[in-house]
Amino acid sequence: MKIFRRFFSAIDRLHWLWLALAAPFLLFPNPARTPAMLVVPGTWLLHWLVARGRRIKKHPGYRAPFLPLTPLNGILLLLAVMVLVSEWATYDLAFSLPKISGVVLGIGIYYAIARLRRRKGGWGWSLVAFVGIGLGMAALGLLGTNWFNWKISLLNPITSHIPKLVGGLQGAESGFHPNEIAGALSWVLPLMIVLCFARLTPSPTEKGGWGLKARPWWLWLLRIALWLSTLFMGAVFVLTQSRTAYLALALTLALMFWLVLPGKGRWIFLGLMVAVGIAGGAYLSGERITQGVDWLTGSGVVSEQAFSLNSLESRLEVWSRAIYGLQDFPFTGMGMNTFRQVVHVLYPLFMIAPDVDMGHAHNEFLQAGLDLGIPGMIALIALYIGAFWMLSRVWRHYPIFNLQRVAALGLGGGLFAHLLYGLTDAVALGAKPGLLFWMLLGLIAGLFGQVFKSRDVIESEPVYTEVEND
């Protein structure tokens, strides 16, 4: 009996490996690959079965839960239920399948990282994976993006000479959209920037850390690698020419800088920002305001369809059609990934040709409502609120700027930057770049669990002892 228990315990400890093996089938799904989605609940079920008949040393009467106990569990349950409802609402399940499998994989990634935080160095290696996937997306974006949006003439000579070496991927057959690359990188860049200026190892009086032992020689190499990686990611971010992403990152960095300043410095910096805002408002008067808004919101929505939303009016038209869709499908949504087709049938657009693939509603919350109904939109909003609440608890818990505060600042910056970006653009729920969003949420929940080590917060990978009932 003990042999079988140890065997299944070893399999359970590799839950992240089974998820990684299933990821390609969930990222590039088809009806024949749908059983791969069972890997996610299968790892949860295995963990629950292994945990049965065991008890925690410090809490003898405690039984391990089916899932890690995190503050976002109830919200994720609502989101999962709405994904199931959307399967009933969609007009074509095969058309919605890529987004459905993407959400299933994302939730699995969230709980995998929440479990890994219980292992020594698990959270730190999850952070390394997060940064590594962000760098991978930057590299894929550089070599696989359609640089068809010529918005900033200074960058045109650069983008015109970048070879397109990656293409033909499911969902991006003709190449990646630069705005989506910018939205994905906005999750990672604030963290990278913070790490470049932060002390990466805990002081002798601090406990915890990244799960790595500090040595001077590799610390310098790590610092150099961080700077080079951040510069590379920042360069790709700039080349995307996503002006809403530019503004979102600028506002986020300003807020992050304000948070780390001492008391008087905050007031001085805030006064400078107000003065800059007043000066900018005085300059942008009359027609310049309209031109400025058009320049800011003018960004492509399709790949090679020679169409772009070049004015605020066209954005407002798309948003109005999204609101019509919410009014017609308030509780179920119209099905994941279907707005791009349904909008031309039920809510024709005057500024957009009917053969143009809209992709999304250019607002992540509206898009979530269209995909999953108003309950799904509420769940997405609640995910942001819950994540920021956890980060605020971590931030207030430490009076000094240590590793946990550095992590909270960088992770919160990425979440806030993408939140601003998502008000006028979108990386829809279930989209492939959205894996970074779920990793980010998992890292936040894991950090929260490290700081507040209570079984009422996260108790996903406890230390077990055998129960003498064999």
One Martini backbone bead per residue (centre of mass of N, CA, C, O) as a GRO file, in nm:
protein
  470
    1MET     BB    1   0.058   0.062  -0.021
    2LYS     BB    2   0.305   0.254   0.005
    3ILE     BB    3   0.409   0.222  -0.282
    4PHE     BB    4   0.165   0.343  -0.430
    5ARG     BB    5   0.165   0.611  -0.280
    6ARG     BB    6   0.449   0.700  -0.372
    7PHE     BB    7   0.399   0.688  -0.672
    8PHE     BB    8   0.160   0.899  -0.680
    9SER     BB    9   0.319   1.123  -0.541
   10ALA     BB   10   0.527   1.158  -0.767
   11ILE     BB   11   0.323   1.234  -0.983
   12ASP     BB   12   0.202   1.479  -0.832
   13ARG     BB   13   0.473   1.649  -0.821
   14LEU     BB   14   0.443   1.657  -1.161
   15HIS     BB   15   0.206   1.848  -1.249
   16TRP     BB   16   0.360   2.056  -1.431
   17LEU     BB   17   0.443   1.852  -1.653
   18TRP     BB   18   0.160   1.767  -1.754
   19LEU     BB   19   0.081   2.054  -1.833
   20ALA     BB   20   0.311   2.101  -2.040
   21LEU     BB   21   0.230   1.860  -2.228
   22ALA     BB   22  -0.070   1.978  -2.281
   23ALA     BB   23  -0.035   2.268  -2.396
   24PRO     BB   24  -0.019   2.228  -2.710
   25PHE     BB   25  -0.317   2.111  -2.728
   26LEU     BB   26  -0.448   2.384  -2.603
   27LEU     BB   27  -0.321   2.600  -2.801
   28PHE     BB   28  -0.381   2.373  -3.052
   29PRO     BB   29  -0.682   2.300  -3.117
   30ASN     BB   30  -0.912   2.023  -3.159
   31PRO     BB   31  -1.155   1.795  -3.141
   32ALA     BB   32  -0.938   1.558  -3.098
   33ARG     BB   33  -0.794   1.728  -2.838
   34THR     BB   34  -0.998   1.767  -2.596
   35PRO     BB   35  -0.895   1.552  -2.379
   36ALA     BB   36  -0.659   1.736  -2.271
   37MET     BB   37  -0.837   1.896  -2.060
   38LEU     BB   38  -0.831   1.660  -1.839
   39VAL     BB   39  -0.556   1.721  -1.708
   40VAL     BB   40  -0.634   1.942  -1.512
   41PRO     BB   41  -0.844   1.789  -1.328
   42GLY     BB   42  -0.659   1.540  -1.291
   43THR     BB   43  -0.446   1.674  -1.105
   44TRP     BB   44  -0.645   1.742  -0.882
   45LEU     BB   45  -0.749   1.457  -0.821
   46LEU     BB   46  -0.478   1.331  -0.751
   47HIS     BB   47  -0.415   1.516  -0.512
   48TRP     BB   48  -0.661   1.431  -0.343
   49LEU     BB   49  -0.601   1.125  -0.329
   50VAL     BB   50  -0.320   1.147  -0.199
   51ALA     BB   51  -0.421   1.316   0.057
   52ARG     BB   52  -0.558   1.087   0.145
   53GLY     BB   53  -0.470   0.957   0.462
   54ARG     BB   54  -0.357   1.231   0.556
   55ARG     BB   55  -0.145   1.454   0.752
   56ILE     BB   56  -0.060   1.734   0.918
   57LYS     BB   57   0.163   1.809   1.147
   58LYS     BB   58   0.040   2.095   1.252
   59HIS     BB   59  -0.257   1.965   1.143
   60PRO     BB   60  -0.402   1.678   1.221
   61GLY     BB   61  -0.719   1.753   1.121
   62TYR     BB   62  -0.622   1.813   0.831
   63ARG     BB   63  -0.745   1.842   0.498
   64ALA     BB   64  -0.682   1.841   0.187
   65PRO     BB   65  -0.771   2.003  -0.077
   66PHE     BB   66  -0.857   1.996  -0.405
   67LEU     BB   67  -0.759   2.294  -0.388
   68PRO     BB   68  -0.607   2.565  -0.364
   69LEU     BB   69  -0.623   2.819  -0.120
   70THR     BB   70  -0.757   3.107  -0.259
   71PRO     BB   71  -0.897   3.425  -0.307
   72LEU     BB   72  -0.994   3.324  -0.623
   73ASN     BB   73  -1.184   3.074  -0.628
   74GLY     BB   74  -1.474   3.188  -0.662
   75ILE     BB   75  -1.418   3.338  -0.926
   76LEU     BB   76  -1.321   3.089  -1.092
   77LEU     BB   77  -1.586   2.939  -1.070
   78LEU     BB   78  -1.755   3.140  -1.225
   79LEU     BB   79  -1.587   3.133  -1.484
   80ALA     BB   80  -1.620   2.828  -1.540
   81VAL     BB   81  -1.926   2.828  -1.563
   82MET     BB   82  -1.935   3.033  -1.806
   83VAL     BB   83  -1.786   2.852  -2.001
   84LEU     BB   84  -2.003   2.633  -2.006
   85VAL     BB   85  -2.231   2.820  -2.104
   86SER     BB   86  -2.092   2.906  -2.373
   87GLU     BB   87  -2.121   2.628  -2.510
   88TRP     BB   88  -2.430   2.667  -2.543
   89ALA     BB   89  -2.430   2.959  -2.691
   90THR     BB   90  -2.277   2.884  -2.923
   91TYR     BB   91  -2.278   2.835  -3.277
   92ASP     BB   92  -1.960   2.722  -3.258
   93LEU     BB   93  -1.756   2.516  -3.093
   94ALA     BB   94  -1.503   2.508  -3.275
   95PHE     BB   95  -1.464   2.822  -3.275
   96SER     BB   96  -1.439   2.834  -2.944
   97LEU     BB   97  -1.215   2.633  -2.852
   98PRO     BB   98  -0.950   2.802  -2.819
   99LYS     BB   99  -1.061   2.972  -2.576
  100ILE     BB  100  -1.146   2.749  -2.386
  101SER     BB  101  -0.869   2.604  -2.361
  102GLY     BB  102  -0.720   2.858  -2.260
  103VAL     BB  103  -0.870   2.880  -1.988
  104VAL     BB  104  -0.806   2.602  -1.879
  105LEU     BB  105  -0.499   2.639  -1.883
  106GLY     BB  106  -0.488   2.894  -1.707
  107ILE     BB  107  -0.606   2.770  -1.448
  108GLY     BB  108  -0.391   2.552  -1.424
  109ILE     BB  109  -0.150   2.748  -1.392
  110TYR     BB  110  -0.239   2.890  -1.140
  111TYR     BB  111  -0.243   2.632  -0.952
  112ALA     BB  112   0.046   2.540  -1.000
  113ILE     BB  113   0.181   2.792  -0.872
  114ALA     BB  114   0.035   2.773  -0.599
  115ARG     BB  115   0.179   2.502  -0.530
  116LEU     BB  116   0.488   2.574  -0.575
  117ARG     BB  117   0.522   2.769  -0.326
  118ARG     BB  118   0.573   2.520  -0.118
  119ARG     BB  119   0.838   2.503  -0.249
  120LYS     BB  120   1.161   2.517  -0.278
  121GLY     BB  121   1.185   2.767  -0.517
  122GLY     BB  122   0.913   2.763  -0.680
  123TRP     BB  123   0.847   3.065  -0.713
  124GLY     BB  124   1.111   3.152  -0.849
  125TRP     BB  125   1.083   2.963  -1.101
  126SER     BB  126   0.816   3.086  -1.192
  127LEU     BB  127   0.936   3.364  -1.248
  128VAL     BB  128   1.136   3.270  -1.461
  129ALA     BB  129   0.919   3.161  -1.654
  130PHE     BB  130   0.773   3.426  -1.698
  131VAL     BB  131   1.013   3.576  -1.824
  132GLY     BB  132   1.077   3.367  -2.045
  133ILE     BB  133   0.804   3.386  -2.194
  134GLY     BB  134   0.824   3.686  -2.252
  135LEU     BB  135   1.079   3.660  -2.428
  136GLY     BB  136   0.957   3.465  -2.632
  137MET     BB  137   0.735   3.662  -2.730
  138ALA     BB  138   0.931   3.876  -2.828
  139ALA     BB  139   1.073   3.700  -3.041
  140LEU     BB  140   0.819   3.619  -3.199
  141GLY     BB  141   0.730   3.910  -3.257
  142LEU     BB  142   0.979   3.998  -3.423
  143LEU     BB  143   0.947   3.733  -3.641
  144GLY     BB  144   0.590   3.738  -3.661
  145THR     BB  145   0.510   4.026  -3.741
  146ASN     BB  146   0.290   4.260  -3.873
  147TRP     BB  147   0.438   4.557  -4.011
  148PHE     BB  148   0.165   4.754  -4.109
  149ASN     BB  149   0.192   4.984  -3.889
  150TRP     BB  150   0.238   5.325  -3.979
  151LYS     BB  151   0.278   5.561  -3.721
  152ILE     BB  152   0.602   5.582  -3.693
  153SER     BB  153   0.835   5.692  -3.906
  154LEU     BB  154   1.102   5.627  -3.747
  155LEU     BB  155   1.036   5.297  -3.751
  156ASN     BB  156   1.007   5.197  -4.048
  157PRO     BB  157   1.304   5.115  -4.129
  158ILE     BB  158   1.308   4.880  -3.924
  159THR     BB  159   1.049   4.705  -3.984
  160SER     BB  160   1.115   4.664  -4.298
  161HIS     BB  161   1.389   4.471  -4.208
  162ILE     BB  162   1.221   4.252  -4.075
  163PRO     BB  163   1.204   3.928  -4.069
  164LYS     BB  164   0.968   3.671  -4.153
  165LEU     BB  165   0.990   3.349  -3.972
  166VAL     BB  166   0.696   3.348  -3.844
  167GLY     BB  167   0.423   3.118  -3.923
  168GLY     BB  168   0.108   2.944  -3.934
  169LEU     BB  169  -0.038   2.976  -3.680
  170GLN     BB  170  -0.288   2.920  -3.487
  171GLY     BB  171  -0.465   3.232  -3.516
  172ALA     BB  172  -0.176   3.331  -3.692
  173GLU     BB  173  -0.121   3.279  -4.005
  174SER     BB  174  -0.018   3.589  -4.092
  175GLY     BB  175   0.042   3.678  -3.800
  176PHE     BB  176   0.110   3.908  -3.571
  177HIS     BB  177  -0.012   4.145  -3.360
  178PRO     BB  178   0.128   4.425  -3.229
  179ASN     BB  179  -0.079   4.486  -3.000
  180GLU     BB  180  -0.065   4.205  -2.865
  181ILE     BB  181   0.232   4.216  -2.796
  182ALA     BB  182   0.215   4.467  -2.618
  183GLY     BB  183   0.011   4.350  -2.413
  184ALA     BB  184   0.192   4.116  -2.317
  185LEU     BB  185   0.448   4.288  -2.230
  186SER     BB  186   0.298   4.457  -2.006
  187TRP     BB  187   0.318   4.224  -1.790
  188VAL     BB  188   0.655   4.225  -1.774
  189LEU     BB  189   0.817   4.496  -1.786
  190PRO     BB  190   0.787   4.613  -1.496
  191LEU     BB  191   0.942   4.382  -1.361
  192MET     BB  192   1.208   4.413  -1.515
  193ILE     BB  193   1.267   4.703  -1.425
  194VAL     BB  194   1.275   4.649  -1.122
  195LEU     BB  195   1.502   4.430  -1.124
  196CYS     BB  196   1.731   4.617  -1.233
  197PHE     BB  197   1.713   4.801  -0.944
  198ALA     BB  198   1.731   4.563  -0.760
  199ARG     BB  199   1.776   4.361  -0.488
  200LEU     BB  200   1.813   4.002  -0.537
  201THR     BB  201   1.901   3.963  -0.234
  202PRO     BB  202   1.894   3.878   0.077
  203SER     BB  203   1.954   3.956   0.374
  204PRO     BB  204   2.072   3.807   0.661
  205THR     BB  205   1.789   3.900   0.814
  206GLU     BB  206   1.640   3.759   0.585
  207LYS     BB  207   1.373   3.570   0.479
  208GLY     BB  208   1.386   3.384   0.202
  209GLY     BB  209   1.317   3.450  -0.136
  210TRP     BB  210   1.412   3.284  -0.449
  211GLY     BB  211   1.579   3.007  -0.396
  212LEU     BB  212   1.869   3.144  -0.397
  213LYS     BB  213   2.217   3.167  -0.395
  214ALA     BB  214   2.438   3.408  -0.324
  215ARG     BB  215   2.679   3.517  -0.577
  216PRO     BB  216   2.885   3.740  -0.713
  217TRP     BB  217   2.936   3.625  -1.003
  218TRP     BB  218   2.625   3.565  -1.078
  219LEU     BB  219   2.507   3.841  -1.010
  220TRP     BB  220   2.631   3.991  -1.248
  221LEU     BB  221   2.511   3.814  -1.470
  222LEU     BB  222   2.216   3.864  -1.393
  223ARG     BB  223   2.219   4.169  -1.433
  224ILE     BB  224   2.297   4.166  -1.732
  225ALA     BB  225   2.063   3.988  -1.831
  226LEU     BB  226   1.838   4.178  -1.742
  227TRP     BB  227   1.916   4.422  -1.912
  228LEU     BB  228   1.913   4.285  -2.191
  229SER     BB  229   1.621   4.181  -2.175
  230THR     BB  230   1.484   4.456  -2.132
  231LEU     BB  231   1.586   4.591  -2.390
  232PHE     BB  232   1.462   4.392  -2.585
  233MET     BB  233   1.167   4.414  -2.493
  234GLY     BB  234   1.148   4.722  -2.528
  235ALA     BB  235   1.204   4.727  -2.833
  236VAL     BB  236   0.959   4.561  -2.919
  237PHE     BB  237   0.752   4.745  -2.789
  238VAL     BB  238   0.816   4.993  -2.965
  239LEU     BB  239   0.771   4.853  -3.251
  240THR     BB  240   0.454   4.817  -3.225
  241GLN     BB  241   0.310   5.106  -3.196
  242SER     BB  242   0.144   5.110  -2.923
  243ARG     BB  243   0.001   5.381  -2.779
  244THR     BB  244  -0.160   5.264  -2.542
  245ALA     BB  245   0.083   5.110  -2.425
  246TYR     BB  246   0.261   5.348  -2.377
  247LEU     BB  247   0.074   5.499  -2.180
  248ALA     BB  248   0.041   5.271  -1.973
  249LEU     BB  249   0.343   5.247  -1.898
  250ALA     BB  250   0.394   5.538  -1.814
  251LEU     BB  251   0.184   5.550  -1.584
  252THR     BB  252   0.297   5.310  -1.426
  253LEU     BB  253   0.585   5.416  -1.372
  254ALA     BB  254   0.492   5.666  -1.222
  255LEU     BB  255   0.347   5.515  -0.993
  256MET     BB  256   0.588   5.346  -0.897
  257PHE     BB  257   0.770   5.587  -0.829
  258TRP     BB  258   0.575   5.711  -0.620
  259LEU     BB  259   0.575   5.464  -0.417
  260VAL     BB  260   0.905   5.480  -0.355
  261LEU     BB  261   0.875   5.739  -0.234
  262PRO     BB  262   0.887   5.954  -0.010
  263GLY     BB  263   0.670   6.163   0.127
  264LYS     BB  264   0.773   6.436  -0.005
  265GLY     BB  265   0.837   6.324  -0.287
  266ARG     BB  266   0.546   6.266  -0.369
  267TRP     BB  267   0.445   6.562  -0.374
  268ILE     BB  268   0.643   6.666  -0.583
  269PHE     BB  269   0.575   6.467  -0.810
  270LEU     BB  270   0.274   6.532  -0.823
  271GLY     BB  271   0.311   6.830  -0.898
  272LEU     BB  272   0.460   6.777  -1.165
  273MET     BB  273   0.232   6.616  -1.301
  274VAL     BB  274   0.021   6.839  -1.289
  275ALA     BB  275   0.181   7.044  -1.454
  276VAL     BB  276   0.204   6.871  -1.708
  277GLY     BB  277  -0.101   6.838  -1.751
  278ILE     BB  278  -0.168   7.137  -1.784
  279ALA     BB  279   0.022   7.191  -2.021
  280GLY     BB  280  -0.102   6.977  -2.207
  281GLY     BB  281  -0.392   7.094  -2.204
  282ALA     BB  282  -0.315   7.372  -2.323
  283TYR     BB  283  -0.201   7.259  -2.591
  284LEU     BB  284  -0.462   7.071  -2.610
  285SER     BB  285  -0.655   7.251  -2.820
  286GLY     BB  286  -0.918   7.183  -2.981
  287GLU     BB  287  -0.803   7.016  -3.249
  288ARG     BB  288  -0.571   6.879  -3.087
  289ILE     BB  289  -0.744   6.685  -2.927
  290THR     BB  290  -0.852   6.519  -3.162
  291GLN     BB  291  -0.574   6.445  -3.276
  292GLY     BB  292  -0.467   6.308  -3.019
  293VAL     BB  293  -0.686   6.090  -2.993
  294ASP     BB  294  -0.647   5.968  -3.274
  295TRP     BB  295  -0.352   5.891  -3.231
  296LEU     BB  296  -0.399   5.708  -2.981
  297THR     BB  297  -0.647   5.519  -3.107
  298GLY     BB  298  -0.482   5.457  -3.362
  299SER     BB  299  -0.537   5.111  -3.438
  300GLY     BB  300  -0.514   4.810  -3.533
  301VAL     BB  301  -0.749   4.512  -3.578
  302VAL     BB  302  -0.595   4.375  -3.811
  303SER     BB  303  -0.383   4.233  -4.013
  304GLU     BB  304  -0.427   4.244  -4.374
  305GLN     BB  305  -0.697   4.446  -4.430
  306ALA     BB  306  -0.643   4.756  -4.455
  307PHE     BB  307  -0.737   4.822  -4.150
  308SER     BB  308  -0.819   5.101  -3.927
  309LEU     BB  309  -0.854   5.269  -3.624
  310ASN     BB  310  -0.837   5.628  -3.684
  311SER     BB  311  -1.067   5.681  -3.463
  312LEU     BB  312  -1.287   5.737  -3.213
  313GLU     BB  313  -1.548   5.673  -3.369
  314SER     BB  314  -1.481   5.376  -3.436
  315ARG     BB  315  -1.461   5.281  -3.148
  316LEU     BB  316  -1.747   5.360  -3.059
  317GLU     BB  317  -1.886   5.168  -3.252
  318VAL     BB  318  -1.780   4.905  -3.136
  319TRP     BB  319  -1.883   4.951  -2.845
  320SER     BB  320  -2.184   4.970  -2.919
  321ARG     BB  321  -2.203   4.676  -3.026
  322ALA     BB  322  -2.124   4.545  -2.760
  323ILE     BB  323  -2.364   4.651  -2.598
  324TYR     BB  324  -2.578   4.514  -2.766
  325GLY     BB  325  -2.480   4.227  -2.702
  326LEU     BB  326  -2.527   4.248  -2.394
  327GLN     BB  327  -2.834   4.299  -2.415
  328ASP     BB  328  -2.895   4.018  -2.570
  329PHE     BB  329  -2.647   3.859  -2.382
  330PRO     BB  330  -2.628   3.881  -2.048
  331PHE     BB  331  -2.592   3.569  -1.925
  332THR     BB  332  -2.426   3.401  -2.169
  333GLY     BB  333  -2.358   3.514  -2.411
  334MET     BB  334  -2.228   3.436  -2.751
  335GLY     BB  335  -1.954   3.326  -2.719
  336MET     BB  336  -1.650   3.233  -2.773
  337ASN     BB  337  -1.516   3.414  -3.046
  338THR     BB  338  -1.798   3.538  -3.198
  339PHE     BB  339  -1.799   3.848  -3.246
  340ARG     BB  340  -1.638   3.861  -3.520
  341GLN     BB  341  -1.912   3.746  -3.665
  342VAL     BB  342  -2.179   3.857  -3.535
  343VAL     BB  343  -2.152   4.166  -3.585
  344HIS     BB  344  -2.213   4.149  -3.904
  345VAL     BB  345  -2.509   4.030  -3.863
  346LEU     BB  346  -2.648   4.201  -3.612
  347TYR     BB  347  -2.414   4.461  -3.610
  348PRO     BB  348  -2.359   4.662  -3.829
  349LEU     BB  349  -2.099   4.845  -3.979
  350PHE     BB  350  -1.993   5.155  -4.122
  351MET     BB  351  -1.656   5.161  -4.084
  352ILE     BB  352  -1.674   4.844  -4.149
  353ALA     BB  353  -1.617   4.585  -4.319
  354PRO     BB  354  -1.766   4.266  -4.347
  355ASP     BB  355  -1.466   4.120  -4.414
  356VAL     BB  356  -1.374   4.194  -4.132
  357ASP     BB  357  -1.171   4.090  -3.867
  358MET     BB  358  -1.210   4.200  -3.550
  359GLY     BB  359  -1.152   3.984  -3.290
  360HIS     BB  360  -1.257   4.237  -3.102
  361ALA     BB  361  -1.385   4.506  -2.879
  362HIS     BB  362  -1.152   4.688  -2.751
  363ASN     BB  363  -1.236   4.550  -2.465
  364GLU     BB  364  -1.197   4.330  -2.214
  365PHE     BB  365  -1.474   4.355  -2.066
  366LEU     BB  366  -1.659   4.343  -2.307
  367GLN     BB  367  -1.547   4.076  -2.415
  368ALA     BB  368  -1.623   3.907  -2.166
  369GLY     BB  369  -1.928   3.961  -2.193
  370LEU     BB  370  -1.960   3.836  -2.476
  371ASP     BB  371  -1.847   3.551  -2.401
  372LEU     BB  372  -1.980   3.529  -2.067
  373GLY     BB  373  -2.119   3.756  -1.979
  374ILE     BB  374  -2.173   3.943  -1.706
  375PRO     BB  375  -2.051   3.738  -1.505
  376GLY     BB  376  -1.775   3.726  -1.654
  377MET     BB  377  -1.708   4.025  -1.623
  378ILE     BB  378  -1.714   4.026  -1.315
  379ALA     BB  379  -1.489   3.817  -1.279
  380LEU     BB  380  -1.263   3.987  -1.407
  381ILE     BB  381  -1.282   4.224  -1.215
  382ALA     BB  382  -1.236   4.050  -0.955
  383LEU     BB  383  -0.950   3.960  -1.024
  384TYR     BB  384  -0.825   4.239  -1.001
  385ILE     BB  385  -0.914   4.306  -0.716
  386GLY     BB  386  -0.785   4.060  -0.575
  387ALA     BB  387  -0.493   4.113  -0.666
  388PHE     BB  388  -0.463   4.400  -0.543
  389TRP     BB  389  -0.522   4.314  -0.255
  390MET     BB  390  -0.281   4.127  -0.218
  391LEU     BB  391  -0.063   4.339  -0.282
  392SER     BB  392  -0.138   4.538  -0.054
  393ARG     BB  393  -0.075   4.345   0.177
  394VAL     BB  394   0.223   4.305   0.111
  395TRP     BB  395   0.310   4.604   0.114
  396ARG     BB  396   0.216   4.661   0.419
  397HIS     BB  397   0.385   4.434   0.568
  398TYR     BB  398   0.639   4.598   0.465
  399PRO     BB  399   0.860   4.862   0.566
  400ILE     BB  400   1.054   4.757   0.351
  401PHE     BB  401   1.256   4.721   0.051
  402ASN     BB  402   1.210   4.417  -0.040
  403LEU     BB  403   1.148   4.142  -0.220
  404GLN     BB  404   0.840   4.145  -0.185
  405ARG     BB  405   0.805   4.440  -0.274
  406VAL     BB  406   0.930   4.412  -0.551
  407ALA     BB  407   0.732   4.201  -0.655
  408ALA     BB  408   0.471   4.364  -0.608
  409LEU     BB  409   0.545   4.600  -0.790
  410GLY     BB  410   0.591   4.443  -1.059
  411LEU     BB  411   0.322   4.285  -1.073
  412GLY     BB  412   0.135   4.531  -1.041
  413GLY     BB  413   0.238   4.683  -1.288
  414GLY     BB  414   0.152   4.476  -1.500
  415LEU     BB  415  -0.151   4.475  -1.430
  416PHE     BB  416  -0.200   4.784  -1.469
  417ALA     BB  417  -0.100   4.820  -1.759
  418HIS     BB  418  -0.307   4.620  -1.883
  419LEU     BB  419  -0.559   4.756  -1.785
  420LEU     BB  420  -0.522   5.013  -1.953
  421TYR     BB  421  -0.499   4.873  -2.226
  422GLY     BB  422  -0.790   4.721  -2.200
  423LEU     BB  423  -0.974   4.980  -2.258
  424THR     BB  424  -0.875   4.991  -2.596
  425ASP     BB  425  -0.798   4.688  -2.579
  426ALA     BB  426  -0.702   4.328  -2.644
  427VAL     BB  427  -0.665   4.015  -2.456
  428ALA     BB  428  -0.836   3.763  -2.473
  429LEU     BB  429  -0.986   3.520  -2.334
  430GLY     BB  430  -0.774   3.244  -2.431
  431ALA     BB  431  -0.540   3.361  -2.534
  432LYS     BB  432  -0.215   3.287  -2.572
  433PRO     BB  433  -0.087   3.541  -2.420
  434GLY     BB  434  -0.270   3.493  -2.153
  435LEU     BB  435  -0.073   3.318  -1.983
  436LEU     BB  436   0.056   3.558  -1.833
  437PHE     BB  437  -0.189   3.626  -1.662
  438TRP     BB  438  -0.200   3.356  -1.502
  439MET     BB  439   0.086   3.370  -1.392
  440LEU     BB  440   0.051   3.636  -1.243
  441LEU     BB  441  -0.170   3.539  -1.051
  442GLY     BB  442  -0.005   3.305  -0.928
  443LEU     BB  443   0.225   3.483  -0.814
  444ILE     BB  444   0.046   3.652  -0.628
  445ALA     BB  445  -0.069   3.417  -0.462
  446GLY     BB  446   0.208   3.307  -0.374
  447LEU     BB  447   0.307   3.562  -0.229
  448PHE     BB  448   0.075   3.578  -0.029
  449GLY     BB  449   0.132   3.294   0.097
  450GLN     BB  450   0.420   3.360   0.203
  451VAL     BB  451   0.343   3.594   0.395
  452PHE     BB  452   0.061   3.430   0.470
  453LYS     BB  453   0.106   3.152   0.663
  454SER     BB  454  -0.196   3.003   0.600
  455ARG     BB  455  -0.448   2.767   0.564
  456ASP     BB  456  -0.656   3.001   0.475
  457VAL     BB  457  -0.500   3.064   0.208
  458ILE     BB  458  -0.257   2.837   0.149
  459GLU     BB  459  -0.283   2.460   0.106
  460SER     BB  460  -0.125   2.270  -0.143
  461GLU     BB  461   0.182   2.161  -0.014
  462PRO     BB  462   0.206   1.974   0.225
  463VAL     BB  463   0.326   1.814   0.507
  464TYR     BB  464   0.332   1.473   0.538
  465THR     BB  465   0.184   1.199   0.714
  466GLU     BB  466   0.129   0.892   0.795
  467VAL     BB  467  -0.135   0.683   0.836
  468GLU     BB  468  -0.215   0.428   1.065
  469ASN     BB  469  -0.409   0.226   0.817
  470ASP     BB  470  -0.274  -0.030   0.663
   0.00000   0.00000   0.00000
